[in-house]
Amino acid sequence: MDGAVEVGRRDAAAGRRAEGSLQMEQKSAETVIGSVVEPRAYGFLTVVESSTHGVFGGYLLVDPWGRPLEFHCTAPVKVSRAQQILFGSTLQSHLHGQQIGGTLLAESTVTPDVVLTDLEPMLHVRSHTKLPVALVREASSDLPAATFGSLGGTSSFTIGNASVRPHATDAARGDDLRERLEELAAAVDLCEPFERIRAAIDEAQRR
């Protein structure tokens, strides 16, 4: 694939983060019995496809109030016809799960409680992380269970306007994940951060 995925390169000369990785200085902390406890964090992972440039990956981490903590994006990845043939049915797991998703998660300095994605192929990232991963869809769309695909677990739950289905590996943690997500869902729609990622990548392409 054309070029390796690039995330968060540091510009040594300027002493600042390169475009593609942005760390937000909005972290807050709570003091509990003399110790500092960082609030929970939540990861949102998706891709944006461009007919001109290729596939961009984006990873946004937010706090329980939906405020950004970090944002990372990849350089565009183009898949040739030859690569489509050679990778065959393993292309999506390699492209989304390892080359884009795995790289973005490894770049982050914040460890979220859960990684959410709105794209089924991105569930393949679960093979490259110990973090629980779940697929999010709009509950109002009334999508049948089959649309979650084989990587999703057998049970889903609804929080606000979102339907959440944990990866099959994390299906037994459904109740725990629901409890963790309820705090965030009280502040923002769980589908909304994906729109921020797409808007940020679209804006970067215009520069």
BELPEZI-V625694 format. One record per helix or strand of 3 or more residues. SS is the DSSP state (H for helix, E for strand). FROM is the first residue (numbers start at 1). TO is the last residue. If there is no record, write none. Layout:
<<SS | FROM | TO> <SS | FROM | TO>>
This chain:
<<E | 21 | 23> <E | 29 | 32> <E | 35 | 38> <E | 41 | 50> <E | 54 | 63> <E | 68 | 73> <H | 81 | 107> <E | 114 | 117> <H | 120 | 128> <E | 133 | 138> <H | 139 | 141> <H | 145 | 148> <E | 157 | 159> <E | 162 | 167> <H | 168 | 185> <H | 192 | 206>>
